[in-house]
Amino acid sequence: MTYDFQVFKGSPTGEIFQSKTQRPKVTRDEVLLDITHSGVCGTDEHFKWVDMGLGHEGVGIVKEIGPEVKTLKIGDRVGWGYVVETCGVCNQCVQGNMVYCTGGKKEYGVGNTDQGSFGSGAVWREQSLFKVPDGLASDVAAPLMCAGVTVWAALARHGLKPTDVVGVVGIGGLGHLAIQFAAKMGCEVVALSGTEEKRNEAFELGAHHFVATKGVKELSVPRKIDHLLVTTSKMPDWAQYDSILAPMATNYPLTITDFEAKLEIPFMSFLLQGRKFIGSTVPPKIVYKQMLEFAALHGVKPIIEKFPMTREGVIESMKRLDEGKIRYRAVLYAEGA
């Protein structure tokens, strides 16, 4: 017995193709899904130039399970993100840091490239799937599988306190979620954007202060920032931000960008003020679970634009994303979802 899926793939020319992939009957801890929704992420833009199944912000319904599946049942709603399989036994895996697996990790673009969340179905191992809470709609949950958990991981894993001031640079696909999460966690939130255009929207999302940065030599905030999340496609001029960072402030550059990019900082002020940079991407499975439960309880939701799960829908969503016109996450919907 085999399963046939529709899948939307990239190509060396950057053109999107509709294709089919075939998987054998599920075994061991494998799970067959019908995909209902997929977020469209900036990382998908990188891989549209590769002959592979696109998409890594998926939500679907469990249709079949292998005999070793322990936590899922047919009919469950589940999601998955960037990392889809790890060895489970290396030092990083046994510590729970599966994203840093050194024993044969498979992630978006590396392994299982015949399928993705841009399609009709998929087969994944149970270890890579997260149950979606009842209080979270599937279209809302899809962008949380990458954008949501990326900002949540920075906020939840590095000693943040509700008395801290959180700065969010960029009000876009990541930033608009970071503002919501930080505000709901009880923090004082400073939204920083190039111009005044998104001031009102920042306050609606939960920011307490707004700072326009373009052309400003020295920035000013009511209280200095303890945790700064940078969600823009390019790194800021760190010297410009020096005056608004607290002693021992932690900085999180979060966007996957040019691999040749350099991190240039005003060294002595960072050294003498005891400041830190933390690289942070997707987190362990327990952090995904906590993020989804927090979002469901506190009503954290991405602002989404809807597109059909068709070749035309994929092309249009990625075109608008490339042009910077999406406010703020594109979501593909399967027919009838």
LUMSELUM-835627 format. One line per field, with one value per residue: residue number from 1; residue in three letters; x, y, z of N, C-alpha, C in turn; chain. Coordinates in steps of 0.1 Angstrom, whole numbers. Example, Ala and Ser with C-alpha at 12.3 -4.5 7.8 and 13.67 -1.06 7.14 Angstrom:
residues 2
lumdren [1,2]
nuti [Ala,Ser]
neast [132,128]
nnorth [-57,-22]
nup [78,71]
caeast [123,137]
canorth [-45,-11]
caup [78,71]
ceast [132,129]
cnorth [-33,0]
cup [78,79]
doti [A,A]
//
This chain:
residues 337
lumdren [1,2,3,4,5,6,7,8,9,10,11,12,13,14,15,16,17,18,19,20,21,22,23,24,25,26,27,28,29,30,31,32,33,34,35,36,37,38,39,40,41,42,43,44,45,46,47,48,49,50,51,52,53,54,55,56,57,58,59,60,61,62,63,64,65,66,67,68,69,70,71,72,73,74,75,76,77,78,79,80,81,82,83,84,85,86,87,88,89,90,91,92,93,94,95,96,97,98,99,100,101,102,103,104,105,106,107,108,109,110,111,112,113,114,115,116,117,118,119,120,121,122,123,124,125,126,127,128,129,130,131,132,133,134,135,136,137,138,139,140,141,142,143,144,145,146,147,148,149,150,151,152,153,154,155,156,157,158,159,160,161,162,163,164,165,166,167,168,169,170,171,172,173,174,175,176,177,178,179,180,181,182,183,184,185,186,187,188,189,190,191,192,193,194,195,196,197,198,199,200,201,202,203,204,205,206,207,208,209,210,211,212,213,214,215,216,217,218,219,220,221,222,223,224,225,226,227,228,229,230,231,232,233,234,235,236,237,238,239,240,241,242,243,244,245,246,247,248,249,250,251,252,253,254,255,256,257,258,259,260,261,262,263,264,265,266,267,268,269,270,271,272,273,274,275,276,277,278,279,280,281,282,283,284,285,286,287,288,289,290,291,292,293,294,295,296,297,298,299,300,301,302,303,304,305,306,307,308,309,310,311,312,313,314,315,316,317,318,319,320,321,322,323,324,325,326,327,328,329,330,331,332,333,334,335,336,337]
nuti [Met,Thr,Tyr,Asp,Phe,Gln,Val,Phe,Lys,Gly,Ser,Pro,Thr,Gly,Glu,Ile,Phe,Gln,Ser,Lys,Thr,Gln,Arg,Pro,Lys,Val,Thr,Arg,Asp,Glu,Val,Leu,Leu,Asp,Ile,Thr,His,Ser,Gly,Val,Cys,Gly,Thr,Asp,Glu,His,Phe,Lys,Trp,Val,Asp,Met,Gly,Leu,Gly,His,Glu,Gly,Val,Gly,Ile,Val,Lys,Glu,Ile,Gly,Pro,Glu,Val,Lys,Thr,Leu,Lys,Ile,Gly,Asp,Arg,Val,Gly,Trp,Gly,Tyr,Val,Val,Glu,Thr,Cys,Gly,Val,Cys,Asn,Gln,Cys,Val,Gln,Gly,Asn,Met,Val,Tyr,Cys,Thr,Gly,Gly,Lys,Lys,Glu,Tyr,Gly,Val,Gly,Asn,Thr,Asp,Gln,Gly,Ser,Phe,Gly,Ser,Gly,Ala,Val,Trp,Arg,Glu,Gln,Ser,Leu,Phe,Lys,Val,Pro,Asp,Gly,Leu,Ala,Ser,Asp,Val,Ala,Ala,Pro,Leu,Met,Cys,Ala,Gly,Val,Thr,Val,Trp,Ala,Ala,Leu,Ala,Arg,His,Gly,Leu,Lys,Pro,Thr,Asp,Val,Val,Gly,Val,Val,Gly,Ile,Gly,Gly,Leu,Gly,His,Leu,Ala,Ile,Gln,Phe,Ala,Ala,Lys,Met,Gly,Cys,Glu,Val,Val,Ala,Leu,Ser,Gly,Thr,Glu,Glu,Lys,Arg,Asn,Glu,Ala,Phe,Glu,Leu,Gly,Ala,His,His,Phe,Val,Ala,Thr,Lys,Gly,Val,Lys,Glu,Leu,Ser,Val,Pro,Arg,Lys,Ile,Asp,His,Leu,Leu,Val,Thr,Thr,Ser,Lys,Met,Pro,Asp,Trp,Ala,Gln,Tyr,Asp,Ser,Ile,Leu,Ala,Pro,Met,Ala,Thr,Asn,Tyr,Pro,Leu,Thr,Ile,Thr,Asp,Phe,Glu,Ala,Lys,Leu,Glu,Ile,Pro,Phe,Met,Ser,Phe,Leu,Leu,Gln,Gly,Arg,Lys,Phe,Ile,Gly,Ser,Thr,Val,Pro,Pro,Lys,Ile,Val,Tyr,Lys,Gln,Met,Leu,Glu,Phe,Ala,Ala,Leu,His,Gly,Val,Lys,Pro,Ile,Ile,Glu,Lys,Phe,Pro,Met,Thr,Arg,Glu,Gly,Val,Ile,Glu,Ser,Met,Lys,Arg,Leu,Asp,Glu,Gly,Lys,Ile,Arg,Tyr,Arg,Ala,Val,Leu,Tyr,Ala,Glu,Gly,Ala]
neast [9,5,8,-3,6,-2,22,39,66,99,123,153,151,135,109,76,63,37,35,38,42,52,46,54,32,26,49,64,69,56,35,6,-6,-33,-29,-41,-36,-10,16,34,67,96,119,111,113,141,144,129,144,153,149,126,101,81,76,72,57,34,0,-22,-44,-45,-44,-36,-17,14,24,39,34,26,15,-4,-36,-59,-75,-66,-55,-25,7,38,73,104,125,124,132,154,183,180,197,222,243,231,205,196,196,175,178,171,172,198,209,235,237,226,205,174,161,142,149,169,170,141,130,111,86,65,50,35,12,-9,-7,13,40,52,75,65,79,84,60,34,7,-21,-37,-71,-82,-70,-72,-66,-55,-45,-26,-7,14,26,42,68,75,62,72,99,103,91,109,132,122,114,134,157,159,141,121,89,91,109,121,113,125,115,126,115,84,69,65,77,81,55,44,62,58,32,35,55,41,19,32,37,56,72,69,88,83,102,106,113,99,71,49,37,30,4,-6,13,8,-18,-12,-1,22,39,54,66,91,105,131,146,170,176,200,207,189,160,144,118,125,155,163,161,160,165,150,157,141,142,150,176,205,206,222,243,255,237,218,230,226,201,201,201,225,241,223,205,208,191,195,173,165,167,192,215,241,267,267,280,285,287,297,297,324,337,318,299,314,322,297,287,271,251,250,228,224,195,172,148,132,135,111,93,92,79,54,47,46,24,3,3,-3,-28,-42,-39,-47,-29,-23,-14,-15,-31,-30,-50,-46,-54,-46,-31,-14,-14,-21,1,22,13,12,39,50,39,50,78,78,74,48,30,9,5,15,14,-10,-17,-46,-62,-86,-118,-110]
nnorth [-12,22,58,86,119,153,178,209,222,237,249,249,272,288,287,276,243,220,188,152,131,99,78,49,27,37,29,18,46,64,89,96,124,146,176,207,234,258,279,306,313,334,319,300,313,311,285,281,279,254,219,206,197,223,244,247,253,237,224,198,170,140,109,83,60,47,15,20,45,67,90,102,102,90,116,137,171,184,200,210,219,234,215,181,155,138,122,114,103,115,138,164,158,141,160,174,194,192,205,211,187,163,139,132,149,158,184,212,214,196,163,143,157,154,161,186,213,227,213,183,162,144,124,121,115,108,122,147,161,183,186,205,228,228,254,269,279,263,277,299,286,276,296,299,277,282,311,320,303,309,335,332,313,329,346,330,313,324,336,358,382,392,418,430,450,448,450,453,450,459,454,431,399,382,401,412,392,388,411,408,383,391,412,399,383,399,419,452,467,478,489,491,507,516,539,561,548,523,528,531,505,490,497,486,459,455,469,492,514,533,537,555,549,557,578,588,597,592,571,571,559,553,535,516,490,455,431,426,420,413,414,421,420,426,433,457,490,487,505,527,517,515,534,528,504,484,479,447,438,416,405,394,383,373,367,346,351,365,344,353,375,399,403,433,452,479,474,479,492,472,452,464,469,444,431,408,385,363,335,323,299,276,258,232,204,206,233,242,231,245,271,269,263,286,306,298,302,329,343,350,358,354,380,374,367,352,324,302,266,260,258,284,298,294,306,333,340,338,356,381,380,382,408,423,428,414,414,399,375,350,325,294,276,245,231,235,237]
nup [0,-8,-4,-21,-27,-35,-42,-39,-55,-56,-80,-100,-115,-100,-105,-95,-92,-96,-83,-77,-49,-35,-8,12,31,65,91,122,142,125,110,92,75,66,51,61,64,57,68,51,47,50,47,29,5,1,-6,-29,-51,-53,-62,-46,-21,-9,21,56,78,89,93,101,98,116,99,97,118,128,143,166,175,202,214,198,180,155,138,154,155,143,142,126,123,114,119,113,119,142,156,183,202,205,224,224,217,239,259,253,234,206,181,177,171,165,153,128,119,103,85,73,39,41,39,36,15,-5,3,19,37,18,2,-2,16,40,55,86,113,147,166,156,156,168,190,184,204,215,217,197,165,133,111,124,140,122,113,137,140,130,128,151,172,170,180,205,217,221,241,261,270,282,307,310,327,341,348,331,304,271,239,205,173,143,128,117,101,121,142,148,162,183,198,208,223,242,256,266,284,304,302,298,267,240,208,178,148,114,104,111,103,113,139,153,149,163,190,192,190,214,223,245,241,213,189,163,141,118,105,130,152,179,199,221,251,276,297,299,277,284,270,236,207,174,145,119,83,78,98,124,128,153,169,170,186,211,232,243,255,284,311,309,290,268,235,206,175,151,125,97,74,50,46,45,60,84,119,134,161,186,202,228,245,246,258,283,294,299,281,260,232,218,198,184,174,162,190,216,217,239,243,221,227,250,240,221,239,255,236,229,253,259,237,216,183,149,124,95,59,35,12,-15,-14,-38,-70,-81,-59,-42,-57,-59,-31,-24,-41,-32,-7,-13,-23,-1,8,24,52,81,80,55,47,35,24,24,1,13,40]
caeast [0,12,1,1,3,1,32,43,80,107,131,165,148,127,95,69,57,28,40,33,52,46,52,48,24,33,54,70,63,52,21,1,-14,-39,-26,-52,-31,5,22,44,78,107,128,106,119,154,143,121,153,157,139,122,88,82,68,76,48,22,-10,-30,-52,-39,-53,-32,-6,22,21,47,29,21,8,-14,-46,-65,-84,-59,-48,-11,16,52,81,116,132,115,137,167,188,174,206,234,243,222,191,192,194,163,181,171,175,213,213,248,238,219,193,168,154,137,159,179,162,126,127,101,74,66,36,27,8,-21,-5,27,42,63,77,58,88,84,47,29,-7,-27,-47,-85,-85,-62,-76,-55,-49,-37,-15,3,25,33,52,81,76,58,81,112,103,88,121,141,116,110,145,169,158,132,112,78,95,119,117,116,125,113,130,108,70,66,60,82,79,42,41,70,52,21,40,61,31,11,41,38,68,70,74,91,84,111,104,120,91,59,37,31,28,-9,-7,22,0,-29,-6,3,34,37,61,70,103,109,145,152,176,178,214,207,175,156,132,115,134,164,159,168,161,162,147,159,133,142,157,190,209,206,234,242,259,226,210,238,221,189,203,205,237,238,212,207,203,187,193,165,161,177,196,226,251,280,266,289,279,296,292,306,329,340,305,293,322,321,283,284,259,252,243,224,218,183,163,136,136,130,96,85,90,68,41,44,42,10,-7,3,-10,-43,-48,-38,-52,-18,-27,-8,-24,-29,-36,-54,-44,-57,-35,-31,-1,-16,-21,15,29,8,16,53,53,36,60,90,76,72,34,22,7,19,19,5,-14,-24,-58,-66,-100,-128,-105]
canorth [0,35,71,96,133,165,186,221,222,247,244,257,285,296,285,266,233,210,175,142,122,87,72,36,26,41,19,22,58,73,94,101,136,154,189,216,248,260,292,309,319,340,308,293,320,306,271,279,277,240,209,200,201,236,246,241,257,229,219,188,160,126,100,69,60,35,7,25,59,66,102,107,92,94,127,148,182,185,209,207,231,233,202,170,142,138,109,110,97,123,146,174,152,136,171,181,204,184,214,210,173,161,126,129,157,162,196,218,215,185,151,143,168,150,166,198,217,231,200,177,153,142,114,125,108,113,131,160,167,189,187,219,230,230,268,275,276,257,288,307,278,273,305,298,266,287,325,321,296,315,347,327,307,339,352,320,304,330,344,369,384,402,432,434,458,440,458,445,458,454,450,423,385,378,412,415,381,391,422,401,374,399,420,389,377,410,428,465,464,489,486,500,506,527,551,562,541,512,532,527,491,485,498,477,446,454,477,503,526,532,545,555,549,561,591,592,593,586,567,573,552,556,526,510,477,444,420,432,410,419,406,427,411,430,437,472,497,485,518,535,512,515,543,524,491,484,470,432,435,404,408,382,384,362,364,339,361,362,336,360,387,400,410,444,459,488,464,483,494,459,445,471,469,430,427,394,381,349,330,315,296,269,253,218,201,211,247,243,228,256,282,267,264,300,314,295,307,344,349,355,354,361,387,366,369,338,320,288,257,257,264,298,304,294,316,346,343,340,369,392,380,387,422,429,433,406,419,398,361,344,312,286,269,235,233,230,238]
caup [0,-8,-3,-31,-23,-43,-35,-47,-54,-62,-91,-102,-121,-91,-108,-87,-100,-89,-86,-68,-43,-31,4,16,43,77,100,134,148,115,111,79,77,56,54,59,63,58,67,41,55,42,44,17,-6,-2,-12,-41,-62,-52,-66,-33,-16,-1,32,69,88,85,102,94,106,116,92,101,127,129,156,178,179,216,219,188,175,143,140,161,148,147,134,126,119,106,122,111,124,148,160,196,212,207,237,223,218,252,267,248,224,193,170,176,169,158,148,116,119,91,87,60,29,43,42,34,6,-14,8,27,41,6,-4,3,27,44,65,95,126,158,174,150,155,180,191,184,214,210,216,187,151,125,103,134,145,112,113,150,139,128,132,165,181,170,189,218,222,227,252,272,274,286,320,309,338,337,351,322,292,258,226,193,162,131,130,105,103,134,151,154,172,195,206,215,233,253,263,274,295,314,301,291,254,231,194,171,134,107,102,120,96,121,153,159,149,174,202,191,193,229,227,254,236,199,185,149,141,106,105,144,156,193,203,235,256,290,305,290,272,289,260,223,196,161,136,105,74,79,111,126,132,167,176,171,197,223,242,249,260,298,314,308,281,259,221,199,161,149,111,88,64,42,54,45,68,95,131,138,173,193,211,242,252,249,268,296,300,301,272,254,220,218,186,188,163,168,203,218,215,251,242,211,234,259,232,216,250,259,226,230,266,260,224,207,170,138,114,83,46,30,-2,-17,-15,-53,-75,-82,-45,-37,-65,-55,-18,-24,-49,-23,4,-18,-25,12,8,33,65,83,76,45,51,25,29,15,-2,24,53]
ceast [9,3,6,-3,6,11,36,58,87,115,143,162,140,112,89,62,48,33,33,44,44,53,46,40,32,37,60,62,59,38,17,-9,-21,-36,-38,-47,-15,8,32,55,88,117,124,111,133,154,135,130,159,146,136,108,90,73,72,68,34,13,-18,-37,-46,-49,-49,-20,1,20,29,44,22,13,-3,-24,-52,-75,-78,-54,-34,-4,30,60,93,124,122,120,151,171,182,184,219,232,232,207,187,190,181,165,182,174,190,218,226,248,229,205,188,159,150,149,170,172,147,122,117,87,76,51,28,23,-5,-19,10,28,54,64,70,66,87,71,42,14,-11,-38,-61,-88,-78,-67,-64,-48,-40,-24,-4,15,33,43,66,83,73,68,95,113,100,101,130,135,115,122,157,167,150,123,101,81,105,113,122,115,123,116,124,94,65,61,65,78,65,37,49,64,40,26,46,51,23,19,43,49,63,77,76,92,92,109,110,112,79,47,30,29,15,-10,2,15,-11,-24,-2,15,30,43,64,81,105,124,152,157,179,192,214,192,173,144,130,124,142,160,168,170,156,161,148,152,134,151,172,193,209,220,234,247,247,217,217,232,209,189,208,218,232,226,215,200,202,185,186,162,172,180,208,237,265,279,275,281,290,290,302,312,331,328,298,301,321,307,279,272,262,245,240,218,206,175,151,141,132,115,88,83,80,55,37,39,28,0,-8,-5,-25,-49,-49,-42,-41,-21,-19,-19,-21,-36,-38,-51,-48,-45,-35,-17,-2,-15,-7,23,26,13,31,58,51,46,73,90,74,57,25,21,-1,24,9,2,-22,-35,-61,-81,-109,-123,-110]
cnorth [12,47,80,110,143,173,198,222,234,241,253,271,294,294,274,256,225,196,165,135,110,82,58,37,29,28,26,34,68,77,100,113,140,168,199,231,248,275,294,317,325,329,300,300,315,293,270,277,262,230,201,205,213,236,239,246,250,226,209,179,146,116,85,70,47,28,12,39,58,78,107,97,98,105,139,158,183,195,204,219,227,220,191,156,144,124,104,105,105,132,157,169,148,148,179,191,198,192,214,196,172,147,122,136,159,174,201,220,204,173,153,154,166,156,178,201,224,219,195,168,151,130,119,115,115,124,145,168,172,190,201,219,233,245,276,270,272,268,297,299,276,283,304,287,270,302,326,315,303,327,342,321,317,345,342,312,310,340,356,370,393,416,438,443,450,450,449,453,451,449,443,409,380,389,414,404,383,401,416,392,382,406,410,383,388,420,442,464,477,484,496,497,518,540,550,554,531,516,527,512,484,486,488,462,444,462,488,516,523,542,544,557,556,576,596,588,586,583,570,565,555,548,518,495,465,433,427,421,417,410,411,418,415,435,452,477,496,497,526,530,512,522,538,510,492,476,456,429,423,408,395,385,372,358,356,347,356,355,343,373,387,407,420,452,469,480,468,485,481,451,451,470,454,425,414,394,367,345,321,312,288,261,238,217,207,226,250,241,239,268,281,269,279,308,311,302,322,350,355,349,361,369,380,371,354,336,306,279,251,262,279,305,305,305,330,350,346,353,381,392,386,402,430,434,425,413,408,384,356,330,306,277,258,236,227,232,251]
cup [0,-7,-14,-27,-34,-35,-45,-44,-60,-74,-93,-108,-112,-94,-99,-95,-90,-93,-77,-62,-37,-18,7,28,56,85,112,140,138,115,97,82,64,59,51,58,63,58,56,47,46,39,32,4,-9,-9,-24,-53,-61,-56,-53,-29,-7,11,45,81,86,97,95,104,104,109,95,110,126,142,168,182,193,220,210,184,162,146,147,151,152,138,134,120,111,107,121,116,130,153,174,206,214,220,236,224,232,262,263,237,210,181,167,174,160,151,136,115,104,93,73,51,30,48,40,25,-5,-10,17,31,29,-1,2,14,30,54,73,107,137,165,169,150,169,180,192,194,208,208,205,173,143,117,112,138,135,113,127,150,136,133,147,175,181,179,203,225,228,240,264,277,280,298,319,321,334,340,341,311,280,247,214,181,149,135,118,109,117,145,157,163,184,204,214,226,245,262,272,285,306,313,295,278,246,217,186,156,127,106,112,115,105,136,159,160,160,187,203,194,207,233,236,249,221,196,170,148,129,107,119,148,170,197,218,239,271,300,296,288,278,279,247,213,183,151,121,96,74,94,112,128,148,175,179,184,211,234,249,255,275,299,314,299,272,246,213,184,156,134,104,76,56,51,54,54,80,107,136,150,178,205,226,250,256,259,282,303,302,293,265,241,221,205,190,176,168,180,204,218,227,249,231,219,243,251,227,227,255,249,226,242,265,246,216,193,159,130,101,70,40,15,-3,-18,-29,-58,-77,-69,-39,-44,-60,-41,-17,-31,-39,-12,-1,-20,-12,14,18,46,73,81,66,49,39,31,19,12,9,38,59]
doti [A,A,A,A,A,A,A,A,A,A,A,A,A,A,A,A,A,A,A,A,A,A,A,A,A,A,A,A,A,A,A,A,A,A,A,A,A,A,A,A,A,A,A,A,A,A,A,A,A,A,A,A,A,A,A,A,A,A,A,A,A,A,A,A,A,A,A,A,A,A,A,A,A,A,A,A,A,A,A,A,A,A,A,A,A,A,A,A,A,A,A,A,A,A,A,A,A,A,A,A,A,A,A,A,A,A,A,A,A,A,A,A,A,A,A,A,A,A,A,A,A,A,A,A,A,A,A,A,A,A,A,A,A,A,A,A,A,A,A,A,A,A,A,A,A,A,A,A,A,A,A,A,A,A,A,A,A,A,A,A,A,A,A,A,A,A,A,A,A,A,A,A,A,A,A,A,A,A,A,A,A,A,A,A,A,A,A,A,A,A,A,A,A,A,A,A,A,A,A,A,A,A,A,A,A,A,A,A,A,A,A,A,A,A,A,A,A,A,A,A,A,A,A,A,A,A,A,A,A,A,A,A,A,A,A,A,A,A,A,A,A,A,A,A,A,A,A,A,A,A,A,A,A,A,A,A,A,A,A,A,A,A,A,A,A,A,A,A,A,A,A,A,A,A,A,A,A,A,A,A,A,A,A,A,A,A,A,A,A,A,A,A,A,A,A,A,A,A,A,A,A,A,A,A,A,A,A,A,A,A,A,A,A,A,A,A,A,A,A,A,A,A,A,A,A,A,A,A,A,A,A,A,A,A,A,A,A]
//
